[in-house]
Amino acid sequence: MSSYKTACVLSLGSALVLLVGGVGFMIASEVRAGGTLAGLDALPITAMVDQDTLAQASAFDGDYVFIGGQKERDGLDAAIETALDAVAAMVRPLGRKRLQEANPIPKQLSIRVNGDDVVILFDGQGHGASLDGKPIRVENAHGEKIKVSHRMRGDKLHELCDGGKGNRTNDFKLSSDGNRLTLAVSITSSHLPVPVDYRLTFKRK
């Protein structure tokens, strides 16, 4: 199993605590979905990866370039603003900066499948993990300890980045001809009542 500098950035940087009217508002990445922790325990781990799963995953192997253009860049900005609209106004400027820094749009995406090991790189940064769903421990770009796991969920290659205080999911889906890849990103938090959800489109080189 290969490991690399991880591209999963979970938090909004250091936790931001603002006291407003005696109430503490914290922007962090303690991630919950529907009020329930959406961590690794929510995903059952398969002991072995079967051949059908390996065949599905191998279809993703390749190099891709971002083709979403300004429309998807605007979509990311809109997703951030939608999430921030649900928090206190005083928190929004720093929250916006942290979310923008944590969600750069990559120009290049590389997926390498070697047996049951999948390596995902965004502009050269990423990591490898087995398709059995077992998490590996790595550091993100901010030096924070996180867990990363890979698995196939239906026809999607699913990546979960669990920082304990925050999760990010990346769901990759190929077009029927295999030449176009859609990435659905979701970042949720108990301190962000509305998740940051957005999509990016890539074309196989």
FIGU-336166 format. One record per atom (N, C-alpha, C, O, CB): residue in three letters; x, y, z. Coordinates in steps of 0.2 Angstrom, whole numbers, padded with zeros to 4 digits, always signed. Last residue first. Glycine has a CB too. Layout:
AlaXYZ ...
//
This chain:
Lys-0038+0059-0101 Lys-0033+0061-0106 Lys-0032+0056-0112 Lys-0028+0057-0116 Lys-0026+0063-0102 Arg-0055+0061-0097 Arg-0049+0057-0097 Arg-0044+0059-0103 Arg-0046+0061-0108 Arg-0051+0050-0099 Lys-0061+0076-0089 Lys-0061+0072-0095 Lys-0054+0068-0095 Lys-0049+0070-0093 Lys-0061+0076-0101 Phe-0072+0080-0075 Phe-0065+0079-0078 Phe-0066+0075-0084 Phe-0071+0071-0085 Phe-0061+0075-0073 Thr-0081+0091-0065 Thr-0081+0086-0071 Thr-0074+0086-0074 Thr-0071+0091-0074 Thr-0086+0089-0076 Leu-0088+0092-0048 Leu-0083+0094-0053 Leu-0083+0089-0059 Leu-0084+0083-0058 Leu-0076+0094-0050 Arg-0100+0098-0037 Arg-0098+0093-0042 Arg-0093+0096-0046 Arg-0093+0102-0048 Arg-0104+0090-0046 Tyr-0104+0100-0019 Tyr-0103+0102-0026 Tyr-0100+0097-0030 Tyr-0098+0092-0028 Tyr-0098+0108-0026 Asp-0109+0105-0003 Asp-0110+0100-0008 Asp-0108+0103-0015 Asp-0112+0108-0017 Asp-0117+0096-0008 Val-0108+0108+0013 Val-0105+0110+0007 Val-0105+0105+0002 Val-0101+0100+0002 Val-0098+0113+0008 Pro-0123+0107+0023 Pro-0117+0105+0020 Pro-0114+0108+0014 Pro-0118+0112+0011 Pro-0117+0097+0018 Val-0129+0118+0035 Val-0130+0116+0028 Val-0123+0113+0025 Val-0118+0117+0026 Val-0133+0122+0024 Pro-0124+0120+0048 Pro-0130+0117+0047 Pro-0132+0114+0040 Pro-0135+0109+0039 Pro-0136+0121+0049 Leu-0109+0118+0054 Leu-0111+0120+0047 Leu-0118+0117+0046 Leu-0118+0111+0043 Leu-0106+0119+0041 His-0107+0111+0065 His-0106+0118+0065 His-0108+0122+0059 His-0108+0128+0058 His-0099+0120+0068 Ser-0107+0098+0061 Ser-0112+0100+0066 Ser-0112+0108+0067 Ser-0117+0111+0069 Ser-0112+0097+0072 Ser-0104+0097+0043 Ser-0102+0098+0050 Ser-0108+0100+0054 Ser-0113+0103+0052 Ser-0097+0104+0050 Thr-0098+0091+0028 Thr-0103+0092+0032 Thr-0101+0093+0039 Thr-0095+0091+0041 Thr-0109+0087+0032 Ile-0095+0090+0011 Ile-0092+0092+0017 Ile-0097+0094+0022 Ile-0101+0099+0021 Ile-0086+0097+0017 Ser-0094+0081-0004 Ser-0098+0083+0002 Ser-0094+0084+0008 Ser-0091+0080+0010 Ser-0104+0078+0003 Val-0092+0080-0021 Val-0089+0082-0015 Val-0094+0084-0010 Val-0099+0087-0011 Val-0083+0087-0016 Ala-0092+0070-0035 Ala-0096+0074-0031 Ala-0093+0074-0024 Ala-0091+0069-0021 Ala-0103+0070-0030 Leu-0085+0070-0051 Leu-0083+0070-0044 Leu-0088+0074-0040 Leu-0089+0080-0041 Leu-0076+0073-0042 Thr-0086+0061-0066 Thr-0089+0066-0061 Thr-0087+0065-0054 Thr-0087+0060-0052 Thr-0097+0066-0062 Leu-0077+0059-0081 Leu-0078+0057-0074 Leu-0081+0063-0070 Leu-0079+0069-0070 Leu-0071+0055-0071 Arg-0077+0052-0097 Arg-0079+0058-0092 Arg-0080+0055-0085 Arg-0083+0050-0084 Arg-0085+0061-0095 Asn-0075+0040-0103 Asn-0071+0046-0105 Asn-0072+0052-0100 Asn-0068+0056-0101 Asn-0072+0047-0112 Gly-0083+0029-0102 Gly-0077+0029-0098 Gly-0073+0035-0099 Gly-0067+0036-0096 Gly-0073+0023-0099 Asp-0095+0028-0107 Asp-0090+0027-0112 Asp-0083+0027-0108 Asp-0078+0026-0111 Asp-0090+0032-0118 Ser-0104+0032-0097 Ser-0104+0025-0099 Ser-0099+0023-0104 Ser-0097+0018-0105 Ser-0111+0025-0103 Ser-0093+0041-0084 Ser-0098+0040-0090 Ser-0098+0033-0093 Ser-0094+0029-0092 Ser-0097+0046-0095 Leu-0090+0037-0067 Leu-0088+0037-0074 Leu-0094+0037-0079 Leu-0099+0035-0077 Leu-0083+0031-0076 Lys-0088+0045-0052 Lys-0092+0041-0056 Lys-0090+0042-0063 Lys-0089+0048-0066 Lys-0100+0043-0055 Phe-0083+0047-0035 Phe-0081+0047-0042 Phe-0086+0042-0046 Phe-0087+0037-0044 Phe-0074+0045-0043 Asp-0085+0056-0021 Asp-0088+0050-0025 Asp-0087+0051-0032 Asp-0089+0056-0035 Asp-0096+0050-0023 Asn-0078+0060-0006 Asn-0077+0061-0013 Asn-0080+0055-0017 Asn-0078+0049-0016 Asn-0069+0062-0015 Thr-0082+0067+0009 Thr-0082+0062+0005 Thr-0081+0064-0002 Thr-0084+0069-0004 Thr-0089+0058+0006 Arg-0074+0072+0024 Arg-0076+0074+0018 Arg-0076+0068+0014 Arg-0073+0063+0014 Arg-0070+0079+0015 Asn-0076+0076+0042 Asn-0076+0071+0036 Asn-0077+0075+0029 Asn-0080+0080+0029 Asn-0082+0066+0037 Gly-0069+0080+0058 Gly-0072+0082+0051 Gly-0072+0077+0046 Gly-0067+0073+0046 Gly-0069+0088+0049 Lys-0063+0076+0069 Lys-0067+0083+0069 Lys-0070+0085+0063 Lys-0073+0090+0062 Lys-0063+0088+0072 Gly-0059+0064+0062 Gly-0061+0064+0069 Gly-0066+0070+0070 Gly-0071+0070+0073 Gly-0055+0064+0074 Gly-0057+0065+0049 Gly-0052+0069+0053 Gly-0054+0068+0060 Gly-0051+0072+0065 Gly-0051+0076+0051 Asp-0058+0055+0036 Asp-0061+0056+0042 Asp-0056+0059+0047 Asp-0051+0056+0048 Asp-0064+0049+0045 Cys-0063+0054+0020 Cys-0058+0057+0024 Cys-0061+0059+0030 Cys-0065+0063+0031 Cys-0055+0063+0020 Leu-0067+0042+0008 Leu-0069+0045+0015 Leu-0063+0047+0018 Leu-0059+0043+0020 Leu-0074+0040+0019 Glu-0072+0038-0008 Glu-0067+0040-0004 Glu-0070+0044+0002 Glu-0073+0049+0002 Glu-0061+0044-0008 His-0078+0027-0020 His-0080+0031-0014 His-0074+0032-0010 His-0070+0027-0008 His-0086+0028-0010 Leu-0083+0025-0036 Leu-0077+0024-0032 Leu-0078+0029-0026 Leu-0078+0035-0027 Leu-0071+0025-0036 Lys-0099+0018-0041 Lys-0095+0024-0039 Lys-0089+0022-0034 Lys-0089+0017-0030 Lys-0099+0029-0035 Asp-0108+0009-0043 Asp-0104+0010-0048 Asp-0099+0016-0047 Asp-0096+0019-0051 Asp-0107+0011-0055 Gly-0108+0003-0027 Gly-0112+0003-0033 Gly-0107+0004-0039 Gly-0102+0001-0039 Gly-0118+0008-0033 Arg-0095+0008-0021 Arg-0102+0009-0018 Arg-0106+0009-0025 Arg-0107+0014-0027 Arg-0103+0015-0014 Met-0079+0003-0016 Met-0084+0004-0022 Met-0091+0004-0019 Met-0092-0001-0014 Met-0083-0002-0027 Arg-0068+0012-0006 Arg-0072+0007-0007 Arg-0076+0008-0013 Arg-0077+0014-0015 Arg-0076+0005-0001 His-0055+0019+0005 His-0058+0018-0001 His-0062+0012-0002 His-0061+0007+0002 His-0052+0018-0007 Ser-0051+0031+0018 Ser-0053+0024+0016 Ser-0056+0024+0009 Ser-0059+0029+0007 Ser-0058+0021+0021 Val-0041+0039+0030 Val-0044+0039+0023 Val-0045+0031+0021 Val-0042+0027+0023 Val-0038+0042+0018 Lys-0040+0049+0044 Lys-0041+0042+0042 Lys-0044+0043+0035 Lys-0048+0047+0033 Lys-0045+0038+0046 Ile-0028+0062+0050 Ile-0034+0060+0047 Ile-0034+0052+0045 Ile-0029+0049+0045 Ile-0036+0064+0041 Lys-0020+0075+0058 Lys-0020+0067+0057 Lys-0028+0066+0055 Lys-0032+0068+0058 Lys-0019+0064+0064 Glu-0014+0089+0050 Glu-0019+0086+0054 Glu-0019+0079+0053 Glu-0019+0076+0047 Glu-0025+0089+0053 Gly-0006+0096+0041 Gly-0002+0093+0047 Gly-0007+0089+0051 Gly-0005+0087+0057 Gly+0002+0097+0050 His-0012+0102+0031 His-0011+0106+0037 His-0008+0103+0043 His-0007+0105+0048 His-0018+0109+0039 Ala-0014+0092+0022 Ala-0009+0097+0020 Ala-0008+0102+0026 Ala-0003+0106+0026 Ala-0012+0101+0014 Asn-0015+0077+0033 Asn-0017+0082+0028 Asn-0012+0087+0027 Asn-0007+0088+0030 Asn-0024+0084+0029 Glu-0007+0062+0036 Glu-0008+0069+0038 Glu-0010+0073+0032 Glu-0008+0071+0026 Glu-0001+0072+0041 Val-0015+0046+0040 Val-0011+0050+0036 Val-0011+0057+0039 Val-0015+0058+0043 Val-0012+0050+0028 Arg-0020+0029+0041 Arg-0019+0035+0045 Arg-0014+0039+0041 Arg-0008+0037+0040 Arg-0017+0034+0052 Ile-0033+0020+0032 Ile-0026+0022+0034 Ile-0025+0028+0037 Ile-0029+0033+0036 Ile-0021+0021+0027 Pro-0047+0009+0035 Pro-0044+0016+0034 Pro-0036+0016+0036 Pro-0034+0012+0039 Pro-0047+0021+0040 Lys-0053-0002+0024 Lys-0050-0001+0030 Lys-0046+0005+0029 Lys-0042+0007+0025 Lys-0045-0007+0031 Gly-0060-0005+0012 Gly-0063+0000+0016 Gly-0059+0001+0023 Gly-0061+0005+0027 Gly-0070-0002+0018 Asp-0054-0012+0002 Asp-0057-0016+0007 Asp-0061-0011+0012 Asp-0064-0014+0017 Asp-0053-0021+0011 Leu-0046-0006-0007 Leu-0053-0005-0008 Leu-0057-0009-0003 Leu-0063-0009-0003 Leu-0054-0008-0015 Ser-0033+0003+0002 Ser-0036-0003-0001 Ser-0043-0002-0002 Ser-0046+0002+0002 Ser-0034-0009+0004 Ala-0025+0019-0003 Ala-0028+0015+0002 Ala-0032+0009-0002 Ala-0033+0009-0008 Ala-0034+0019+0006 Gly-0014+0032-0006 Gly-0016+0026-0008 Gly-0020+0022-0002 Gly-0017+0023+0004 Gly-0011+0022-0011 His-0016+0050-0009 His-0014+0044-0005 His-0016+0038-0008 His-0020+0038-0013 His-0017+0045+0002 Gly-0010+0066-0014 Gly-0015+0062-0013 Gly-0013+0056-0009 Gly-0008+0057-0005 Gly-0019+0059-0019 Gln-0005+0078-0027 Gln-0006+0076-0020 Gln-0012+0071-0018 Gln-0017+0072-0021 Gln-0007+0083-0016 Gly-0006+0080-0040 Gly+0000+0077-0038 Gly+0000+0076-0030 Gly+0005+0072-0028 Gly+0006+0081-0039 Asp-0019+0085-0042 Asp-0013+0090-0044 Asp-0007+0087-0040 Asp-0003+0091-0037 Asp-0014+0097-0042 Phe-0024+0073-0033 Phe-0026+0079-0035 Phe-0020+0084-0036 Phe-0017+0086-0031 Phe-0032+0082-0030 Leu-0024+0055-0034 Leu-0020+0061-0033 Leu-0023+0067-0036 Leu-0026+0067-0042 Leu-0013+0060-0037 Ile-0026+0040-0027 Ile-0030+0046-0030 Ile-0026+0052-0028 Ile-0024+0054-0023 Ile-0037+0046-0027 Val-0024+0023-0028 Val-0021+0029-0027 Val-0024+0035-0030 Val-0025+0034-0036 Val-0013+0029-0029 Val-0029+0008-0022 Val-0031+0013-0026 Val-0027+0020-0024 Val-0028+0021-0018 Val-0039+0014-0026 Asp-0027-0010-0022 Asp-0024-0003-0019 Asp-0026+0002-0024 Asp-0024+0002-0030 Asp-0016-0003-0018 Asp-0029-0022-0026 Asp-0034-0019-0022 Asp-0032-0012-0019 Asp-0036-0010-0015 Asp-0037-0024-0017 Gly-0021-0019-0041 Gly-0024-0024-0037 Gly-0029-0021-0033 Gly-0034-0018-0036 Gly-0018-0028-0032 Asn-0020-0003-0043 Asn-0015-0009-0043 Asn-0017-0014-0038 Asn-0016-0014-0032 Asn-0008-0006-0041 Val-0025+0011-0050 Val-0027+0005-0047 Val-0022-0001-0048 Val-0021-0003-0054 Val-0034+0003-0050 Arg-0024+0028-0049 Arg-0020+0022-0051 Arg-0023+0016-0047 Arg-0024+0017-0041 Arg-0013+0023-0049 Ile-0029+0043-0055 Ile-0032+0037-0051 Ile-0028+0031-0054 Ile-0027+0030-0060 Ile-0039+0036-0052 Ser-0027+0061-0055 Ser-0024+0054-0057 Ser-0027+0049-0052 Ser-0027+0050-0046 Ser-0017+0055-0057 Leu-0031+0076-0061 Leu-0034+0071-0057 Leu-0031+0064-0059 Leu-0031+0063-0065 Leu-0041+0070-0056 Gln-0028+0094-0062 Gln-0027+0087-0064 Gln-0029+0082-0059 Gln-0029+0083-0053 Gln-0019+0086-0066 Lys-0033+0105-0057 Lys-0032+0105-0064 Lys-0032+0098-0066 Lys-0034+0096-0072 Lys-0027+0109-0066 Pro-0044+0106-0043 Pro-0038+0103-0046 Pro-0039+0104-0054 Pro-0044+0103-0057 Pro-0037+0096-0044 Ile-0050+0119-0034 Ile-0052+0115-0040 Ile-0045+0113-0043 Ile-0042+0117-0046 Ile-0056+0119-0045 Pro-0048+0119-0016 Pro-0046+0122-0023 Pro-0048+0117-0028 Pro-0049+0111-0027 Pro-0038+0122-0023 Asn-0054+0120-0003 Asn-0057+0117-0008 Asn-0055+0120-0015 Asn-0059+0122-0019 Asn-0065+0117-0008 Ala-0048+0126+0008 Ala-0048+0119+0008 Ala-0051+0116+0002 Ala-0051+0110+0002 Ala-0053+0117+0014 Glu-0049+0140+0004 Glu-0043+0137+0004 Glu-0043+0129+0004 Glu-0038+0126+0002 Glu-0039+0139+0010 Gln-0063+0141+0005 Gln-0060+0142-0001 Gln-0053+0139-0001 Gln-0051+0135-0006 Gln-0060+0149-0003 Leu-0065+0139+0019 Leu-0068+0134+0015 Leu-0065+0134+0008 Leu-0064+0129+0004 Leu-0075+0135+0014 Arg-0058+0150+0024 Arg-0055+0143+0026 Arg-0058+0138+0021 Arg-0055+0133+0019 Arg-0057+0141+0033 Lys-0065+0160+0019 Lys-0058+0160+0017 Lys-0056+0153+0019 Lys-0052+0150+0014 Lys-0054+0165+0022 Arg-0078+0158+0025 Arg-0077+0158+0018 Arg-0070+0157+0016 Arg-0069+0153+0011 Arg-0080+0165+0015 Gly-0074+0159+0039 Gly-0077+0153+0037 Gly-0076+0153+0029 Gly-0074+0147+0026 Gly-0084+0152+0039 Leu-0071+0173+0039 Leu-0066+0168+0040 Leu-0068+0161+0038 Leu-0064+0158+0035 Leu-0064+0168+0047 Pro-0084+0178+0036 Pro-0078+0180+0032 Pro-0072+0175+0033 Pro-0069+0173+0028 Pro-0076+0187+0034 Arg-0094+0172+0045 Arg-0094+0170+0038 Arg-0087+0172+0035 Arg-0085+0168+0031 Arg-0099+0174+0035 Val-0095+0175+0058 Val-0091+0170+0057 Val-0090+0169+0049 Val-0084+0166+0047 Val-0094+0163+0059 Met-0105+0185+0059 Met-0098+0187+0061 Met-0093+0181+0059 Met-0087+0183+0058 Met-0097+0188+0068 Ala-0117+0179+0056 Ala-0113+0183+0051 Ala-0106+0185+0052 Ala-0102+0185+0048 Ala-0117+0190+0050 Ala-0118+0162+0059 Ala-0118+0169+0062 Ala-0114+0173+0057 Ala-0109+0171+0054 Ala-0115+0169+0069 Val-0124+0151+0046 Val-0121+0152+0052 Val-0121+0160+0054 Val-0123+0164+0049 Val-0113+0150+0051 Ala-0131+0149+0034 Ala-0134+0146+0040 Ala-0130+0147+0046 Ala-0132+0145+0051 Ala-0135+0139+0039 Asp-0123+0154+0024 Asp-0129+0158+0026 Asp-0132+0156+0032 Asp-0136+0159+0035 Asp-0134+0158+0020 Leu-0113+0145+0022 Leu-0111+0150+0027 Leu-0118+0154+0028 Leu-0118+0158+0034 Leu-0106+0155+0024 Ala-0119+0136+0013 Ala-0117+0134+0019 Ala-0116+0139+0024 Ala-0118+0139+0030 Ala-0111+0129+0019 Thr-0120+0145+0002 Thr-0126+0142+0005 Thr-0125+0140+0012 Thr-0129+0140+0016 Thr-0129+0137+0000 Glu-0107+0148-0001 Glu-0111+0153+0002 Glu-0117+0151+0005 Glu-0120+0153+0010 Glu-0113+0158-0004 Ile-0102+0135-0005 Ile-0099+0138+0001 Ile-0104+0144+0004 Ile-0105+0144+0010 Ile-0092+0141-0001 Ala-0110+0134-0017 Ala-0111+0129-0011 Ala-0108+0132-0005 Ala-0111+0131+0001 Ala-0107+0123-0013 Ala-0105+0145-0024 Ala-0112+0145-0022 Ala-0113+0140-0016 Ala-0117+0142-0012 Ala-0117+0144-0028 Asp-0092+0141-0027 Asp-0093+0147-0023 Asp-0100+0147-0020 Asp-0101+0149-0014 Asp-0092+0153-0028 Leu-0096+0129-0035 Leu-0092+0129-0028 Leu-0093+0135-0024 Leu-0094+0134-0018 Leu-0085+0127-0030 Gly-0102+0136-0046 Gly-0106+0131-0042 Gly-0102+0130-0035 Gly-0106+0129-0030 Gly-0106+0124-0045 Asp-0091+0143-0051 Asp-0097+0147-0048 Asp-0101+0142-0044 Asp-0103+0144-0038 Asp-0101+0150-0054 Arg-0085+0132-0056 Arg-0081+0136-0051 Arg-0086+0140-0047 Arg-0086+0141-0041 Arg-0076+0140-0055 Glu-0094+0127-0065 Glu-0093+0123-0059 Glu-0089+0127-0054 Glu-0090+0126-0048 Glu-0089+0117-0061 Lys-0093+0138-0074 Lys-0100+0136-0072 Lys-0099+0132-0065 Lys-0102+0133-0060 Lys-0103+0131-0077 Gln-0080+0139-0079 Gln-0083+0144-0074 Gln-0089+0142-0071 Gln-0091+0143-0065 Gln-0083+0150-0078 Gly-0075+0121-0081 Gly-0075+0128-0082 Gly-0078+0133-0077 Gly-0079+0131-0071 Gly-0079+0129-0088 Gly-0074+0107-0081 Gly-0080+0110-0078 Gly-0081+0118-0079 Gly-0086+0120-0079 Gly-0081+0109-0071 Ile-0063+0100-0083 Ile-0066+0103-0089 Ile-0073+0107-0087 Ile-0077+0109-0091 Ile-0068+0098-0095 Phe-0048+0094-0078 Phe-0054+0097-0076 Phe-0057+0101-0082 Phe-0053+0104-0086 Phe-0053+0102-0070 Val-0042+0078-0084 Val-0041+0085-0083 Val-0048+0088-0082 Val-0053+0086-0084 Val-0038+0088-0090 Tyr-0034+0062-0078 Tyr-0040+0066-0080 Tyr-0038+0074-0080 Tyr-0034+0076-0076 Tyr-0046+0065-0076 Asp-0028+0046-0081 Asp-0027+0053-0079 Asp-0032+0057-0082 Asp-0035+0056-0088 Asp-0020+0055-0082 Gly-0032+0030-0073 Gly-0031+0034-0078 Gly-0029+0041-0076 Gly-0030+0043-0070 Gly-0036+0035-0083 Asp-0044+0018-0068 Asp-0037+0020-0068 Asp-0036+0024-0074 Asp-0038+0023-0080 Asp-0034+0013-0069 Phe-0058+0015-0067 Phe-0056+0022-0066 Phe-0049+0023-0067 Phe-0047+0029-0067 Phe-0058+0023-0058 Ala-0058+0001-0070 Ala-0061+0006-0075 Ala-0059+0013-0074 Ala-0059+0017-0078 Ala-0068+0005-0076 Ser-0055-0005-0058 Ser-0049-0004-0063 Ser-0052+0001-0069 Ser-0047+0004-0072 Ser-0047-0011-0066 Ala-0067-0006-0051 Ala-0062-0001-0049 Ala-0057+0001-0054 Ala-0055+0006-0055 Ala-0058-0002-0042 Gln-0072-0017-0057 Gln-0076-0010-0057 Gln-0071-0005-0056 Gln-0071+0000-0059 Gln-0081-0010-0052 Ala-0063-0027-0054 Ala-0064-0025-0061 Ala-0067-0018-0062 Ala-0066-0014-0066 Ala-0068-0030-0064 Leu-0064-0027-0040 Leu-0058-0025-0043 Leu-0059-0023-0050 Leu-0056-0018-0052 Leu-0053-0031-0042 Thr-0078-0032-0039 Thr-0076-0025-0037 Thr-0069-0023-0040 Thr-0069-0017-0041 Thr-0076-0025-0029 Asp-0076-0044-0045 Asp-0080-0040-0048 Asp-0079-0033-0046 Asp-0079-0028-0050 Asp-0088-0041-0047 Gln-0067-0051-0035 Gln-0065-0049-0042 Gln-0069-0044-0046 Gln-0067-0040-0050 Gln-0064-0055-0046 Asp-0068-0043-0019 Asp-0069-0048-0024 Asp-0067-0046-0031 Asp-0066-0040-0032 Asp-0077-0050-0024 Val-0058-0041-0005 Val-0061-0037-0011 Val-0062-0043-0016 Val-0057-0046-0019 Val-0056-0032-0013 Met-0062-0046+0012 Met-0058-0046+0005 Met-0062-0043+0000 Met-0068-0042+0000 Met-0057-0054+0004 Ala-0069-0040+0022 Ala-0063-0043+0024 Ala-0059-0044+0017 Ala-0053-0043+0018 Ala-0064-0050+0027 Thr-0077-0024+0022 Thr-0076-0030+0019 Thr-0070-0034+0020 Thr-0064-0030+0019 Thr-0078-0030+0012 Ile-0084-0014+0034 Ile-0078-0016+0031 Ile-0078-0023+0028 Ile-0079-0027+0032 Ile-0071-0014+0035 Pro-0097-0003+0034 Pro-0095-0010+0036 Pro-0089-0011+0031 Pro-0089-0010+0025 Pro-0100-0015+0035 Leu-0098+0013+0039 Leu-0096+0009+0033 Leu-0094+0003+0035 Leu-0088+0002+0038 Leu-0092+0013+0028 Ala-0099+0020+0051 Ala-0105+0019+0047 Ala-0104+0015+0041 Ala-0109+0013+0038 Ala-0107+0026+0045 Asp-0086+0021+0056 Asp-0090+0016+0059 Asp-0097+0015+0055 Asp-0100+0009+0055 Asp-0091+0017+0066 Leu-0081+0032+0050 Leu-0079+0026+0047 Leu-0084+0020+0050 Leu-0085+0016+0046 Leu-0072+0025+0048 Gly-0095+0044+0052 Gly-0088+0042+0052 Gly-0087+0035+0049 Gly-0091+0033+0046 Gly-0085+0042+0059 Ala-0105+0054+0054 Ala-0104+0050+0048 Ala-0097+0048+0047 Ala-0094+0049+0042 Ala-0107+0054+0042 Leu-0115+0055+0068 Leu-0109+0055+0066 Leu-0108+0051+0060 Leu-0109+0045+0060 Leu-0104+0053+0071 Thr-0131+0063+0065 Thr-0127+0056+0067 Thr-0120+0057+0064 Thr-0119+0058+0058 Thr-0131+0050+0064 Gly-0137+0073+0060 Gly-0136+0073+0067 Gly-0133+0067+0070 Gly-0132+0066+0076 Gly-0143+0074+0071 Gly-0136+0072+0046 Gly-0143+0071+0050 Gly-0142+0070+0057 Gly-0146+0067+0060 Gly-0146+0065+0047 Ala-0120+0069+0049 Ala-0125+0069+0043 Ala-0131+0068+0047 Ala-0132+0062+0050 Ala-0123+0064+0038 Arg-0106+0079+0054 Arg-0111+0074+0056 Arg-0116+0075+0050 Arg-0117+0080+0046 Arg-0115+0077+0062 Val-0089+0083+0059 Val-0094+0081+0053 Val-0099+0077+0055 Val-0098+0071+0058 Val-0090+0078+0047 Glu-0081+0096+0063 Glu-0084+0090+0066 Glu-0090+0088+0062 Glu-0095+0092+0062 Glu-0086+0092+0074 Ser-0073+0106+0058 Ser-0075+0101+0054 Ser-0077+0095+0057 Ser-0076+0089+0055 Ser-0070+0099+0048 Ala-0078+0122+0063 Ala-0073+0117+0063 Ala-0076+0112+0058 Ala-0081+0113+0055 Ala-0071+0114+0070 Ile-0082+0137+0071 Ile-0082+0134+0064 Ile-0076+0129+0064 Ile-0070+0130+0065 Ile-0081+0139+0058 Met-0092+0140+0084 Met-0086+0137+0082 Met-0087+0134+0075 Met-0091+0131+0073 Met-0084+0132+0087 Phe-0098+0152+0095 Phe-0099+0149+0088 Phe-0093+0147+0086 Phe-0088+0150+0085 Phe-0102+0155+0083 Gly-0104+0154+0111 Gly-0098+0152+0107 Gly-0101+0149+0100 Gly-0104+0145+0100 Gly-0094+0147+0111 Val-0112+0168+0117 Val-0113+0161+0115 Val-0107+0160+0110 Val-0105+0164+0106 Val-0120+0161+0111 Gly-0112+0181+0122 Gly-0110+0176+0127 Gly-0111+0169+0124 Gly-0110+0164+0128 Gly-0115+0177+0132 Gly-0113+0188+0110 Gly-0118+0188+0115 Gly-0118+0183+0120 Gly-0123+0180+0122 Gly-0125+0188+0111 Val-0102+0178+0103 Val-0107+0183+0101 Val-0112+0183+0106 Val-0116+0178+0107 Val-0109+0181+0094 Leu-0086+0173+0101 Leu-0091+0174+0106 Leu-0096+0180+0104 Leu-0093+0185+0104 Leu-0088+0175+0113 Leu-0079+0162+0090 Leu-0082+0169+0091 Leu-0087+0169+0096 Leu-0092+0165+0096 Leu-0084+0172+0084 Val-0067+0152+0085 Val-0072+0152+0090 Val-0073+0160+0091 Val-0069+0164+0092 Val-0070+0149+0097 Leu-0061+0141+0073 Leu-0063+0148+0075 Leu-0068+0148+0080 Leu-0074+0145+0079 Leu-0065+0151+0068 Ala-0048+0129+0072 Ala-0055+0130+0074 Ala-0056+0138+0075 Ala-0051+0141+0078 Ala-0057+0126+0080 Ser-0038+0131+0057 Ser-0038+0131+0064 Ser-0046+0132+0066 Ser-0049+0136+0063 Ser-0034+0135+0068 Gly-0046+0125+0043 Gly-0040+0128+0046 Gly-0041+0127+0053 Gly-0044+0122+0055 Gly-0039+0135+0044 Leu-0058+0119+0042 Leu-0058+0126+0039 Leu-0051+0129+0042 Leu-0051+0135+0042 Leu-0064+0130+0041 Ser-0053+0102+0038 Ser-0056+0108+0043 Ser-0056+0114+0039 Ser-0053+0114+0033 Ser-0051+0108+0049 Leu-0049+0094+0028 Leu-0055+0093+0031 Leu-0058+0099+0035 Leu-0064+0101+0034 Leu-0055+0087+0036 Val-0042+0089+0013 Val-0042+0095+0018 Val-0048+0095+0021 Val-0053+0097+0018 Val-0039+0101+0015 Cys-0034+0077+0006 Cys-0040+0078+0009 Cys-0039+0083+0014 Cys-0036+0082+0019 Cys-0042+0071+0012 Ala-0022+0074+0000 Ala-0025+0080-0003 Ala-0032+0081+0001 Ala-0035+0086-0001 Ala-0026+0079-0010 Thr-0007+0069+0009 Thr-0014+0068+0007 Thr-0017+0075+0005 Thr-0015+0080+0007 Thr-0018+0066+0013 Lys+0007+0062+0003 Lys+0004+0068+0006 Lys-0003+0069+0004 Lys-0004+0069-0002 Lys+0008+0074+0004 Tyr+0005+0044+0002 Tyr+0007+0051+0000 Tyr+0005+0056+0004 Tyr+0000+0055+0008 Tyr+0005+0051-0008 Ser+0008+0027+0002 Ser+0005+0033+0005 Ser+0008+0039+0003 Ser+0014+0039+0001 Ser+0005+0032+0013 Ser+0003+0011-0005 Ser+0007+0017-0005 Ser+0003+0022-0001 Ser-0003+0023-0001 Ser+0008+0019-0012 Met+0004-0006+0000 Met+0000+0000+0000 Met+0004+0006+0000 Met+0009+0007+0004 Met-0005+0000+0006 
//
